[in-house]
Structure formats: C-alpha cells, structure tokens
Amino acid sequence: MGKTYTPKHRIEFKLNDGMTMGVAFKGRVTERTVASFVANMNHSFKPGNCNGHLSNKILLYVNSAKVIEQKSGNIVASYVAPMFQVI
C-alpha cells in the first residue's frame, strides 16, 4: 500500500459561477507561484483540456484564490483576478 500524508498547504479557488474548489499545493508559496497556478487552472477549463468538461454551459475561470496552511488555518498567500481579463 502507499503512504499517506497531509500536505503542508492547500489552495482554494473561487470560480466565476460561485463554485469553490480546493486542492493540495506543493512547492514554494509566493504570490508569483500562486498566480502561475491560477493561470494553469484557467487554461485547464478551456474546452478540450482536462477540466473542460466542467465548463459545459459557461467558460469557468478563477476569480480569487488563497493558499492556506493546513496546521494553523492561516492564509499565507492570496490572488484576486483583475476586473477585466482575457481568457
């Protein structure tokens, strides 16, 4: 059997349709890495990509994201999408 562990950080996304998603976040936590992670997530919502099946009625994109430390629950980094963005 495999080994289980609790990741040090998780990232929570709020999407434009009001849905919230959370995934484990690995790597160094900086504003730049969070913005890069969000850009990759936005790309995955396009039709034909790995999360394209979620965008069947409207094109989903990330409005905001926050990286949370698992043990303490503190927010260590955050991201807010610009008011106007081209996806």
N, C-alpha and C positions, 0 to 999 in steps of 0.2 A: 504494500500500500504506500501511497505517497505521504509526504509530510505536510501538515497544515500549519499555517502561521497567520498571524494578524498583521496586515500591512501597517506601516507607521503612519501613513496619510491616506485620506480618501478625497476625491474631488466630487463635488455635487454641482450638476448643471441645472439651470432653469431654462427651459425651452420656450420658444415664442408661442406655443399653444397652451402653456401653463403646466406642462408635464415636468416633473423633476426626475433626474437620473443621477445615480451615484456609482462610481467605480473606484477601484484601488488606484492610487497614484504612486508610481515608482519613479525615483530619480530625485534630482536636486530641486527644491522648491524655490523658485524665483518668479517674479512677475513675467519674465520673458518665457520661461518654460510653460507656465500656465497659458499664456497667450498662444503659444505654439500648439499645445494640447487642444485648445479650443478650436484653432484653425483646422487641425486634423479632424476633429469631431464634426465640424461644419461640413468639411469635404465628404465625410462618410455618409452624410444624409442625402447627398445628391443621388438621383436615380441611377441605378446600375452599380452602386457601391455597396459596401457591407451593411449599412443601416438604411439603405434606400427604401426598403420595404416599410419602414416606419413613416415615410413621407408620401403616403399614397394619396392624400387629399390636398395637403399644403406642403410646401417646402419648409422643413424644420431647420432652425438654426438656434444657436445658443445665445440667450440674452445676457446671462450672467453665470459666473462660476465662482466657487470658493473651495480652497483646499483646507481641510480640517485635520488636525492632529487627532489620531484615534484615542489616545490615552486621556488627554485633558479636555478634548472637545473645542479647543481654541482654533480660531481661524488664523492661518499663517500666511495665506496669500489669497487675493481675490481678483476677479476680472469682470468688467462691465463692458458690454458691447457698445460701440459708438451709436449715436442716434440714427444715422444713416449709414448703411453698409451695403456693399455689393457682394452678393454670394455667388 
